[in-house]
Each structure stands twice: as structure tokens, then as C-alpha cells.
Amino acid sequence: MTAAASAPIPETPERRAKLTREIAEATGLDEPTLERLVRRFYETARRDELLGPVFSRVSDWEAHVVTIATFWSSVALMTGRYHGQPMRAHIPLGLTTAHFARWLALWTETVRAECPPQAVDYLQERAKGIARSVELGIAVQRDELPVTRPARRTP
């Protein structure tokens, strides 16, 4: 393999915009749809017996919705607009496997109700990956999972 073949593709605003357009065309998703999805999800989640108490800690709902819609813009449309630290935000919440399972179930219902059919599987795969990543990250932070590091090679 040549050096040019292994070089990373440079990220440019034009390349990101093209990628976002391609995803939007393939999925039917756009920024207003994602914001509507996030708002609808939280309407349901805030009333949920398990998730409601977690979300009751949010003091500024409008700011939270904007942040999460921006997060999903980055995740689903690859806009690169979100620059937060979701793991850090979730660690102190005391989340369990049951919370993640319920979040996914409610998210699935909301995605099916709010999004074009061609977007459902696409968003579900991303949601599953996010839930898995955050849940595992929290478990590692709590020392509930051993972190295995590659053995050091000695010269």
C-alpha cells in the first residue's frame, strides 16, 4: 500500500456538506425532522416511570432539546455540529441496563412515528451503538468491567 493510499481523507466543509446531503437524500432526514423527533421523544420519556426521574434533573428543557437535536444532527446527518461530551454528562446519573433498554424502546417507538420509513433502521442502528457505547463507558468508569490493555511488547 502506498503512503497516498493510506493517508486520511481530508475533512473539509464541502466534503461534510456533500455527505450530509447524501444521507438526507437516502434517509429523508433533515434538521426539522430530527428536532421534532427529539421533542416527541422527551415528551414521552419525561412521563415514563423509569426514565422520568432521570430527566426531571434537567432545568432548562429548551436548551437540552437544542443540544440533543444538535447531537442527533451530528450522529445522523454527519453535520459535525455537536461538540459536547455525552459520556461525561451520563456518568453521574446512576443509569442501569434497564434505563438503556427503556430508552431504546421509547426511541424506537418515536422514530417509527416521526420519521420516514427509510430512516428507521438507520436511526435505530445509531441509537443502539450510542446506548452500547455509553452503557459500557459508564460500566468501565464504575469499575464494573475490567479494562484489558494490550500486553507491552519488549524489544
VMD Tcl script that builds the backbone (N, CA, C; Angstrom):
set m [mol new atoms 465]
animate dup $m
set s [atomselect $m all]
$s set {name element resname resid chain x y z} {
  {N N MET 1 A 0.849 -1.169 0.000}
  {CA C MET 1 A 0.000 0.000 0.000}
  {C C MET 1 A 0.893 1.230 0.000}
  {N N THR 2 A 0.540 2.196 -0.805}
  {CA C THR 2 A 1.331 3.422 -0.882}
  {C C THR 2 A 0.929 4.369 0.241}
  {N N ALA 3 A 1.804 5.327 0.495}
  {CA C ALA 3 A 1.506 6.325 1.528}
  {C C ALA 3 A 0.247 7.102 1.171}
  {N N ALA 4 A 0.063 7.412 -0.105}
  {CA C ALA 4 A -1.124 8.155 -0.531}
  {C C ALA 4 A -2.394 7.343 -0.304}
  {N N ALA 5 A -2.315 6.039 -0.496}
  {CA C ALA 5 A -3.489 5.188 -0.318}
  {C C ALA 5 A -3.895 5.083 1.149}
  {N N SER 6 A -2.939 5.227 2.068}
  {CA C SER 6 A -3.271 5.095 3.480}
  {C C SER 6 A -3.492 6.436 4.163}
  {N N ALA 7 A -3.301 7.539 3.440}
  {CA C ALA 7 A -3.497 8.861 4.032}
  {C C ALA 7 A -4.982 9.089 4.302}
  {N N PRO 8 A -5.300 9.747 5.414}
  {CA C PRO 8 A -6.712 10.019 5.700}
  {C C PRO 8 A -7.291 10.995 4.689}
  {N N ILE 9 A -8.582 10.878 4.479}
  {CA C ILE 9 A -9.279 11.800 3.591}
  {C C ILE 9 A -9.438 13.106 4.350}
  {N N PRO 10 A -9.002 14.207 3.765}
  {CA C PRO 10 A -9.118 15.476 4.498}
  {C C PRO 10 A -10.576 15.870 4.698}
  {N N GLU 11 A -10.867 16.342 5.894}
  {CA C GLU 11 A -12.222 16.798 6.197}
  {C C GLU 11 A -12.325 18.261 5.825}
  {N N THR 12 A -13.239 18.563 4.952}
  {CA C THR 12 A -13.468 19.941 4.539}
  {C C THR 12 A -14.947 20.245 4.711}
  {N N PRO 13 A -15.302 21.513 4.845}
  {CA C PRO 13 A -16.731 21.860 4.933}
  {C C PRO 13 A -17.516 21.378 3.712}
  {N N GLU 14 A -16.903 21.431 2.558}
  {CA C GLU 14 A -17.584 20.996 1.340}
  {C C GLU 14 A -17.834 19.489 1.362}
  {N N ARG 15 A -16.842 18.736 1.803}
  {CA C ARG 15 A -16.997 17.277 1.870}
  {C C ARG 15 A -18.073 16.897 2.886}
  {N N ARG 16 A -18.065 17.558 4.039}
  {CA C ARG 16 A -19.069 17.264 5.067}
  {C C ARG 16 A -20.462 17.626 4.554}
  {N N ALA 17 A -20.600 18.764 3.897}
  {CA C ALA 17 A -21.905 19.181 3.362}
  {C C ALA 17 A -22.408 18.183 2.318}
  {N N LYS 18 A -21.513 17.690 1.499}
  {CA C LYS 18 A -21.887 16.691 0.485}
  {C C LYS 18 A -22.365 15.406 1.168}
  {N N LEU 19 A -21.647 14.957 2.185}
  {CA C LEU 19 A -22.029 13.760 2.922}
  {C C LEU 19 A -23.396 13.949 3.577}
  {N N THR 20 A -23.612 15.102 4.187}
  {CA C THR 20 A -24.893 15.396 4.821}
  {C C THR 20 A -26.028 15.357 3.796}
  {N N ARG 21 A -25.819 15.966 2.624}
  {CA C ARG 21 A -26.839 15.940 1.568}
  {C C ARG 21 A -27.139 14.509 1.125}
  {N N GLU 22 A -26.101 13.703 0.959}
  {CA C GLU 22 A -26.293 12.313 0.524}
  {C C GLU 22 A -27.097 11.521 1.549}
  {N N ILE 23 A -26.774 11.690 2.820}
  {CA C ILE 23 A -27.510 10.982 3.880}
  {C C ILE 23 A -28.958 11.456 3.906}
  {N N ALA 24 A -29.163 12.756 3.823}
  {CA C ALA 24 A -30.523 13.304 3.842}
  {C C ALA 24 A -31.344 12.751 2.679}
  {N N GLU 25 A -30.745 12.678 1.497}
  {CA C GLU 25 A -31.449 12.146 0.327}
  {C C GLU 25 A -31.789 10.674 0.506}
  {N N ALA 26 A -30.868 9.915 1.083}
  {CA C ALA 26 A -31.081 8.471 1.249}
  {C C ALA 26 A -32.071 8.142 2.354}
  {N N THR 27 A -32.114 8.971 3.397}
  {CA C THR 27 A -32.934 8.651 4.569}
  {C C THR 27 A -34.204 9.483 4.693}
  {N N GLY 28 A -34.241 10.611 4.020}
  {CA C GLY 28 A -35.372 11.516 4.186}
  {C C GLY 28 A -35.288 12.347 5.456}
  {N N LEU 29 A -34.164 12.283 6.138}
  {CA C LEU 29 A -33.997 13.045 7.373}
  {C C LEU 29 A -33.506 14.451 7.069}
  {N N ASP 30 A -33.898 15.369 7.939}
  {CA C ASP 30 A -33.382 16.725 7.884}
  {C C ASP 30 A -33.405 17.273 9.313}
  {N N GLU 31 A -32.884 18.480 9.471}
  {CA C GLU 31 A -32.800 19.086 10.804}
  {C C GLU 31 A -34.180 19.230 11.469}
  {N N PRO 32 A -35.202 19.739 10.774}
  {CA C PRO 32 A -36.512 19.856 11.430}
  {C C PRO 32 A -37.082 18.497 11.870}
  {N N THR 33 A -36.878 17.470 11.073}
  {CA C THR 33 A -37.368 16.137 11.453}
  {C C THR 33 A -36.665 15.649 12.706}
  {N N LEU 34 A -35.365 15.850 12.775}
  {CA C LEU 34 A -34.619 15.414 13.961}
  {C C LEU 34 A -35.047 16.186 15.200}
  {N N GLU 35 A -35.263 17.479 15.061}
  {CA C GLU 35 A -35.718 18.253 16.222}
  {C C GLU 35 A -37.101 17.795 16.673}
  {N N ARG 36 A -37.997 17.562 15.726}
  {CA C ARG 36 A -39.341 17.068 16.057}
  {C C ARG 36 A -39.254 15.702 16.753}
  {N N LEU 37 A -38.373 14.851 16.255}
  {CA C LEU 37 A -38.158 13.534 16.857}
  {C C LEU 37 A -37.688 13.667 18.305}
  {N N VAL 38 A -36.710 14.508 18.530}
  {CA C VAL 38 A -36.170 14.702 19.882}
  {C C VAL 38 A -37.246 15.264 20.814}
  {N N ARG 39 A -37.980 16.253 20.345}
  {CA C ARG 39 A -39.047 16.829 21.182}
  {C C ARG 39 A -40.106 15.787 21.535}
  {N N ARG 40 A -40.532 15.010 20.565}
  {CA C ARG 40 A -41.548 13.985 20.800}
  {C C ARG 40 A -41.025 12.918 21.757}
  {N N PHE 41 A -39.768 12.513 21.565}
  {CA C PHE 41 A -39.180 11.515 22.454}
  {C C PHE 41 A -39.216 11.998 23.902}
  {N N TYR 42 A -38.772 13.224 24.142}
  {CA C TYR 42 A -38.730 13.728 25.511}
  {C C TYR 42 A -40.109 13.937 26.103}
  {N N GLU 43 A -41.100 14.267 25.294}
  {CA C GLU 43 A -42.465 14.361 25.803}
  {C C GLU 43 A -42.875 13.034 26.434}
  {N N THR 44 A -42.515 11.957 25.775}
  {CA C THR 44 A -42.851 10.618 26.270}
  {C C THR 44 A -41.936 10.209 27.420}
  {N N ALA 45 A -40.647 10.399 27.253}
  {CA C ALA 45 A -39.672 9.942 28.251}
  {C C ALA 45 A -39.856 10.649 29.589}
  {N N ARG 46 A -40.227 11.901 29.569}
  {CA C ARG 46 A -40.407 12.645 30.815}
  {C C ARG 46 A -41.576 12.120 31.632}
  {N N ARG 47 A -42.536 11.461 30.979}
  {CA C ARG 47 A -43.684 10.873 31.680}
  {C C ARG 47 A -43.452 9.404 32.032}
  {N N ASP 48 A -42.357 8.841 31.541}
  {CA C ASP 48 A -42.084 7.423 31.752}
  {C C ASP 48 A -41.700 7.159 33.213}
  {N N GLU 49 A -42.199 6.051 33.735}
  {CA C GLU 49 A -41.951 5.695 35.134}
  {C C GLU 49 A -40.458 5.534 35.443}
  {N N LEU 50 A -39.709 4.917 34.533}
  {CA C LEU 50 A -38.282 4.680 34.775}
  {C C LEU 50 A -37.421 5.874 34.366}
  {N N LEU 51 A -37.684 6.424 33.193}
  {CA C LEU 51 A -36.837 7.497 32.680}
  {C C LEU 51 A -37.206 8.874 33.218}
  {N N GLY 52 A -38.452 9.077 33.559}
  {CA C GLY 52 A -38.908 10.380 34.032}
  {C C GLY 52 A -38.061 10.953 35.158}
  {N N PRO 53 A -37.764 10.165 36.203}
  {CA C PRO 53 A -36.945 10.713 37.289}
  {C C PRO 53 A -35.542 11.150 36.840}
  {N N VAL 54 A -34.974 10.467 35.872}
  {CA C VAL 54 A -33.657 10.859 35.358}
  {C C VAL 54 A -33.770 12.215 34.669}
  {N N PHE 55 A -34.797 12.377 33.847}
  {CA C PHE 55 A -34.954 13.610 33.096}
  {C C PHE 55 A -35.487 14.754 33.950}
  {N N SER 56 A -36.003 14.458 35.128}
  {CA C SER 56 A -36.504 15.537 35.989}
  {C C SER 56 A -35.365 16.428 36.473}
  {N N ARG 57 A -34.137 16.000 36.314}
  {CA C ARG 57 A -32.970 16.795 36.727}
  {C C ARG 57 A -32.645 17.915 35.750}
  {N N VAL 58 A -33.228 17.862 34.555}
  {CA C VAL 58 A -32.948 18.886 33.545}
  {C C VAL 58 A -33.679 20.165 33.935}
  {N N SER 59 A -32.938 21.258 34.046}
  {CA C SER 59 A -33.551 22.516 34.473}
  {C C SER 59 A -34.006 23.393 33.305}
  {N N ASP 60 A -33.336 23.302 32.172}
  {CA C ASP 60 A -33.689 24.129 31.012}
  {C C ASP 60 A -33.981 23.204 29.838}
  {N N TRP 61 A -35.266 22.880 29.656}
  {CA C TRP 61 A -35.645 21.910 28.635}
  {C C TRP 61 A -35.378 22.393 27.229}
  {N N GLU 62 A -35.590 23.669 26.981}
  {CA C GLU 62 A -35.358 24.161 25.624}
  {C C GLU 62 A -33.882 24.022 25.250}
  {N N ALA 63 A -33.006 24.382 26.143}
  {CA C ALA 63 A -31.569 24.244 25.876}
  {C C ALA 63 A -31.193 22.777 25.702}
  {N N HIS 64 A -31.795 21.909 26.517}
  {CA C HIS 64 A -31.491 20.475 26.416}
  {C C HIS 64 A -31.939 19.920 25.069}
  {N N VAL 65 A -33.136 20.274 24.648}
  {CA C VAL 65 A -33.655 19.792 23.358}
  {C C VAL 65 A -32.759 20.272 22.219}
  {N N VAL 66 A -32.348 21.521 22.269}
  {CA C VAL 66 A -31.468 22.052 21.225}
  {C C VAL 66 A -30.148 21.281 21.207}
  {N N THR 67 A -29.587 21.013 22.382}
  {CA C THR 67 A -28.329 20.262 22.462}
  {C C THR 67 A -28.486 18.863 21.894}
  {N N ILE 68 A -29.554 18.178 22.269}
  {CA C ILE 68 A -29.747 16.803 21.808}
  {C C ILE 68 A -30.086 16.764 20.322}
  {N N ALA 69 A -30.841 17.723 19.831}
  {CA C ALA 69 A -31.113 17.783 18.391}
  {C C ALA 69 A -29.812 18.022 17.622}
  {N N THR 70 A -28.931 18.843 18.173}
  {CA C THR 70 A -27.626 19.075 17.553}
  {C C THR 70 A -26.793 17.793 17.578}
  {N N PHE 71 A -26.853 17.066 18.685}
  {CA C PHE 71 A -26.160 15.779 18.789}
  {C C PHE 71 A -26.640 14.840 17.682}
  {N N TRP 72 A -27.974 14.717 17.519}
  {CA C TRP 72 A -28.511 13.820 16.506}
  {C C TRP 72 A -28.239 14.321 15.089}
  {N N SER 73 A -28.112 15.607 14.919}
  {CA C SER 73 A -27.704 16.145 13.629}
  {C C SER 73 A -26.315 15.634 13.274}
  {N N SER 74 A -25.432 15.625 14.256}
  {CA C SER 74 A -24.074 15.126 14.022}
  {C C SER 74 A -24.051 13.620 13.817}
  {N N VAL 75 A -24.838 12.905 14.613}
  {CA C VAL 75 A -24.852 11.447 14.532}
  {C C VAL 75 A -25.529 10.955 13.250}
  {N N ALA 76 A -26.690 11.510 12.948}
  {CA C ALA 76 A -27.482 11.004 11.824}
  {C C ALA 76 A -27.117 11.637 10.494}
  {N N LEU 77 A -26.878 12.936 10.504}
  {CA C LEU 77 A -26.600 13.633 9.246}
  {C C LEU 77 A -25.116 13.944 9.057}
  {N N MET 78 A -24.310 13.588 10.030}
  {CA C MET 78 A -22.857 13.799 9.960}
  {C C MET 78 A -22.508 15.280 9.763}
  {N N THR 79 A -23.270 16.170 10.397}
  {CA C THR 79 A -23.039 17.600 10.221}
  {C C THR 79 A -21.819 18.107 10.983}
  {N N GLY 80 A -21.421 17.384 12.040}
  {CA C GLY 80 A -20.284 17.835 12.834}
  {C C GLY 80 A -20.609 19.019 13.726}
  {N N ARG 81 A -21.876 19.276 13.950}
  {CA C ARG 81 A -22.272 20.445 14.740}
  {C C ARG 81 A -22.149 20.239 16.241}
  {N N TYR 82 A -22.236 19.020 16.729}
  {CA C TYR 82 A -22.196 18.753 18.172}
  {C C TYR 82 A -20.752 18.661 18.638}
  {N N HIS 83 A -20.459 19.339 19.738}
  {CA C HIS 83 A -19.095 19.317 20.277}
  {C C HIS 83 A -19.096 19.068 21.780}
  {N N GLY 84 A -20.060 18.334 22.284}
  {CA C GLY 84 A -20.158 18.072 23.713}
  {C C GLY 84 A -19.449 16.790 24.118}
  {N N GLN 85 A -19.679 16.404 25.352}
  {CA C GLN 85 A -19.093 15.191 25.919}
  {C C GLN 85 A -20.206 14.348 26.545}
  {N N PRO 86 A -20.898 13.565 25.728}
  {CA C PRO 86 A -22.057 12.832 26.248}
  {C C PRO 86 A -21.707 11.843 27.359}
  {N N MET 87 A -20.556 11.220 27.288}
  {CA C MET 87 A -20.192 10.260 28.335}
  {C C MET 87 A -20.120 10.968 29.689}
  {N N ARG 88 A -19.433 12.079 29.721}
  {CA C ARG 88 A -19.287 12.825 30.978}
  {C C ARG 88 A -20.650 13.228 31.539}
  {N N ALA 89 A -21.581 13.599 30.673}
  {CA C ALA 89 A -22.912 14.023 31.125}
  {C C ALA 89 A -23.704 12.866 31.725}
  {N N HIS 90 A -23.457 11.633 31.269}
  {CA C HIS 90 A -24.260 10.499 31.700}
  {C C HIS 90 A -23.685 9.741 32.901}
  {N N ILE 91 A -22.417 9.865 33.158}
  {CA C ILE 91 A -21.790 9.097 34.245}
  {C C ILE 91 A -22.457 9.328 35.599}
  {N N PRO 92 A -22.744 10.565 36.004}
  {CA C PRO 92 A -23.294 10.763 37.360}
  {C C PRO 92 A -24.782 10.445 37.516}
  {N N LEU 93 A -25.445 9.997 36.476}
  {CA C LEU 93 A -26.904 9.840 36.532}
  {C C LEU 93 A -27.376 8.532 37.168}
  {N N GLY 94 A -26.492 7.601 37.445}
  {CA C GLY 94 A -26.903 6.337 38.052}
  {C C GLY 94 A -27.682 5.438 37.106}
  {N N LEU 95 A -27.371 5.494 35.828}
  {CA C LEU 95 A -28.096 4.708 34.834}
  {C C LEU 95 A -27.745 3.233 34.931}
  {N N THR 96 A -28.746 2.408 34.642}
  {CA C THR 96 A -28.584 0.958 34.657}
  {C C THR 96 A -28.935 0.398 33.282}
  {N N THR 97 A -28.730 -0.879 33.124}
  {CA C THR 97 A -29.106 -1.554 31.885}
  {C C THR 97 A -30.586 -1.349 31.586}
  {N N ALA 98 A -31.415 -1.344 32.618}
  {CA C ALA 98 A -32.854 -1.137 32.427}
  {C C ALA 98 A -33.139 0.242 31.822}
  {N N HIS 99 A -32.391 1.257 32.240}
  {CA C HIS 99 A -32.568 2.598 31.668}
  {C C HIS 99 A -32.253 2.602 30.174}
  {N N PHE 100 A -31.157 1.956 29.810}
  {CA C PHE 100 A -30.767 1.933 28.403}
  {C C PHE 100 A -31.770 1.148 27.563}
  {N N ALA 101 A -32.263 0.042 28.094}
  {CA C ALA 101 A -33.256 -0.752 27.365}
  {C C ALA 101 A -34.546 0.049 27.176}
  {N N ARG 102 A -34.968 0.748 28.211}
  {CA C ARG 102 A -36.194 1.545 28.108}
  {C C ARG 102 A -36.001 2.716 27.152}
  {N N TRP 103 A -34.831 3.369 27.224}
  {CA C TRP 103 A -34.525 4.464 26.301}
  {C C TRP 103 A -34.628 3.980 24.862}
  {N N LEU 104 A -34.032 2.817 24.574}
  {CA C LEU 104 A -34.090 2.279 23.214}
  {C C LEU 104 A -35.518 1.951 22.791}
  {N N ALA 105 A -36.307 1.392 23.703}
  {CA C ALA 105 A -37.689 1.045 23.367}
  {C C ALA 105 A -38.505 2.300 23.040}
  {N N LEU 106 A -38.384 3.320 23.868}
  {CA C LEU 106 A -39.113 4.567 23.608}
  {C C LEU 106 A -38.598 5.264 22.352}
  {N N TRP 107 A -37.287 5.223 22.166}
  {CA C TRP 107 A -36.702 5.831 20.965}
  {C C TRP 107 A -37.249 5.138 19.715}
  {N N THR 108 A -37.310 3.810 19.745}
  {CA C THR 108 A -37.818 3.044 18.606}
  {C C THR 108 A -39.254 3.451 18.282}
  {N N GLU 109 A -40.107 3.515 19.291}
  {CA C GLU 109 A -41.496 3.920 19.076}
  {C C GLU 109 A -41.567 5.306 18.440}
  {N N THR 110 A -40.756 6.222 18.955}
  {CA C THR 110 A -40.791 7.597 18.476}
  {C C THR 110 A -40.254 7.707 17.053}
  {N N VAL 111 A -39.173 7.007 16.778}
  {CA C VAL 111 A -38.602 7.021 15.420}
  {C C VAL 111 A -39.618 6.498 14.422}
  {N N ARG 112 A -40.284 5.414 14.768}
  {CA C ARG 112 A -41.284 4.844 13.844}
  {C C ARG 112 A -42.446 5.806 13.608}
  {N N ALA 113 A -42.795 6.581 14.615}
  {CA C ALA 113 A -43.917 7.509 14.484}
  {C C ALA 113 A -43.543 8.798 13.761}
  {N N GLU 114 A -42.313 9.232 13.878}
  {CA C GLU 114 A -41.921 10.561 13.404}
  {C C GLU 114 A -41.082 10.591 12.132}
  {N N CYS 115 A -40.498 9.483 11.753}
  {CA C CYS 115 A -39.507 9.521 10.676}
  {C C CYS 115 A -39.961 8.767 9.436}
  {N N PRO 116 A -39.395 9.151 8.301}
  {CA C PRO 116 A -39.689 8.401 7.075}
  {C C PRO 116 A -39.241 6.944 7.226}
  {N N PRO 117 A -39.944 6.016 6.600}
  {CA C PRO 117 A -39.603 4.598 6.751}
  {C C PRO 117 A -38.142 4.276 6.447}
  {N N GLN 118 A -37.566 4.929 5.449}
  {CA C GLN 118 A -36.183 4.623 5.083}
  {C C GLN 118 A -35.183 5.108 6.138}
  {N N ALA 119 A -35.643 5.891 7.107}
  {CA C ALA 119 A -34.747 6.384 8.156}
  {C C ALA 119 A -34.783 5.519 9.409}
  {N N VAL 120 A -35.788 4.682 9.555}
  {CA C VAL 120 A -35.987 3.953 10.810}
  {C C VAL 120 A -34.797 3.055 11.143}
  {N N ASP 121 A -34.425 2.148 10.259}
  {CA C ASP 121 A -33.302 1.254 10.550}
  {C C ASP 121 A -32.002 2.031 10.739}
  {N N TYR 122 A -31.823 3.046 9.940}
  {CA C TYR 122 A -30.627 3.881 10.019}
  {C C TYR 122 A -30.491 4.505 11.415}
  {N N LEU 123 A -31.563 5.122 11.907}
  {CA C LEU 123 A -31.521 5.743 13.229}
  {C C LEU 123 A -31.425 4.707 14.340}
  {N N GLN 124 A -32.086 3.573 14.155}
  {CA C GLN 124 A -32.034 2.524 15.173}
  {C C GLN 124 A -30.610 1.990 15.356}
  {N N GLU 125 A -29.910 1.777 14.272}
  {CA C GLU 125 A -28.534 1.282 14.380}
  {C C GLU 125 A -27.661 2.280 15.127}
  {N N ARG 126 A -27.836 3.544 14.842}
  {CA C ARG 126 A -27.064 4.558 15.540}
  {C C ARG 126 A -27.434 4.609 17.015}
  {N N ALA 127 A -28.715 4.535 17.320}
  {CA C ALA 127 A -29.162 4.563 18.715}
  {C C ALA 127 A -28.621 3.370 19.495}
  {N N LYS 128 A -28.643 2.201 18.887}
  {CA C LYS 128 A -28.106 1.012 19.560}
  {C C LYS 128 A -26.620 1.172 19.844}
  {N N GLY 129 A -25.892 1.700 18.876}
  {CA C GLY 129 A -24.460 1.924 19.074}
  {C C GLY 129 A -24.182 2.926 20.177}
  {N N ILE 130 A -24.957 3.991 20.211}
  {CA C ILE 130 A -24.787 5.011 21.249}
  {C C ILE 130 A -25.094 4.416 22.620}
  {N N ALA 131 A -26.207 3.716 22.735}
  {CA C ALA 131 A -26.580 3.114 24.017}
  {C C ALA 131 A -25.507 2.143 24.491}
  {N N ARG 132 A -25.032 1.314 23.588}
  {CA C ARG 132 A -23.996 0.332 23.944}
  {C C ARG 132 A -22.723 1.049 24.396}
  {N N SER 133 A -22.317 2.052 23.662}
  {CA C SER 133 A -21.094 2.780 23.977}
  {C C SER 133 A -21.187 3.492 25.330}
  {N N VAL 134 A -22.289 4.188 25.558}
  {CA C VAL 134 A -22.439 4.917 26.819}
  {C C VAL 134 A -22.567 3.946 27.984}
  {N N GLU 135 A -23.341 2.895 27.807}
  {CA C GLU 135 A -23.500 1.914 28.885}
  {C C GLU 135 A -22.162 1.273 29.237}
  {N N LEU 136 A -21.398 0.876 28.243}
  {CA C LEU 136 A -20.090 0.268 28.517}
  {C C LEU 136 A -19.124 1.277 29.127}
  {N N GLY 137 A -19.149 2.506 28.629}
  {CA C GLY 137 A -18.286 3.538 29.188}
  {C C GLY 137 A -18.576 3.800 30.652}
  {N N ILE 138 A -19.848 3.832 30.995}
  {CA C ILE 138 A -20.237 4.025 32.392}
  {C C ILE 138 A -19.779 2.835 33.232}
  {N N ALA 139 A -19.966 1.637 32.725}
  {CA C ALA 139 A -19.546 0.439 33.457}
  {C C ALA 139 A -18.042 0.448 33.711}
  {N N VAL 140 A -17.273 0.870 32.740}
  {CA C VAL 140 A -15.823 0.954 32.920}
  {C C VAL 140 A -15.495 2.001 33.985}
  {N N GLN 141 A -16.147 3.150 33.937}
  {CA C GLN 141 A -15.909 4.213 34.917}
  {C C GLN 141 A -16.233 3.758 36.338}
  {N N ARG 142 A -17.226 2.909 36.478}
  {CA C ARG 142 A -17.622 2.399 37.797}
  {C C ARG 142 A -16.813 1.177 38.212}
  {N N ASP 143 A -15.842 0.802 37.398}
  {CA C ASP 143 A -15.040 -0.407 37.631}
  {C C ASP 143 A -15.892 -1.668 37.653}
  {N N GLU 144 A -16.970 -1.676 36.881}
  {CA C GLU 144 A -17.829 -2.849 36.767}
  {C C GLU 144 A -17.366 -3.778 35.648}
  {N N LEU 145 A -16.500 -3.276 34.794}
  {CA C LEU 145 A -15.943 -4.077 33.713}
  {C C LEU 145 A -14.428 -3.951 33.756}
  {N N PRO 146 A -13.766 -5.050 33.598}
  {CA C PRO 146 A -12.306 -4.942 33.546}
  {C C PRO 146 A -11.883 -4.331 32.200}
  {N N VAL 147 A -10.915 -3.491 32.255}
  {CA C VAL 147 A -10.362 -2.916 31.029}
  {C C VAL 147 A -9.116 -3.698 30.712}
  {N N THR 148 A -9.120 -4.346 29.577}
  {CA C THR 148 A -7.930 -5.086 29.181}
  {C C THR 148 A -7.119 -4.232 28.249}
  {N N ARG 149 A -5.858 -4.153 28.557}
  {CA C ARG 149 A -4.954 -3.384 27.737}
  {C C ARG 149 A -4.012 -4.358 27.030}
  {N N PRO 150 A -3.628 -4.020 25.812}
  {CA C PRO 150 A -2.711 -4.915 25.101}
  {C C PRO 150 A -1.413 -5.064 25.892}
  {N N ALA 151 A -0.893 -6.259 25.845}
  {CA C ALA 151 A 0.387 -6.501 26.529}
  {C C ALA 151 A 1.474 -5.695 25.849}
  {N N ARG 152 A 2.373 -5.190 26.657}
  {CA C ARG 152 A 3.510 -4.450 26.096}
  {C C ARG 152 A 4.499 -5.418 25.481}
  {N N ARG 153 A 4.954 -5.023 24.336}
  {CA C ARG 153 A 5.993 -5.827 23.689}
  {C C ARG 153 A 7.349 -5.383 24.220}
  {N N THR 154 A 8.140 -6.329 24.511}
  {CA C THR 154 A 9.509 -5.980 24.923}
  {C C THR 154 A 10.421 -6.167 23.724}
  {N N PRO 155 A 11.351 -5.225 23.584}
  {CA C PRO 155 A 12.245 -5.313 22.406}
  {C C PRO 155 A 13.165 -6.496 22.440}
}
mol reanalyze $m
mol bondsrecalc $m
mol representation Tube
mol addrep $m
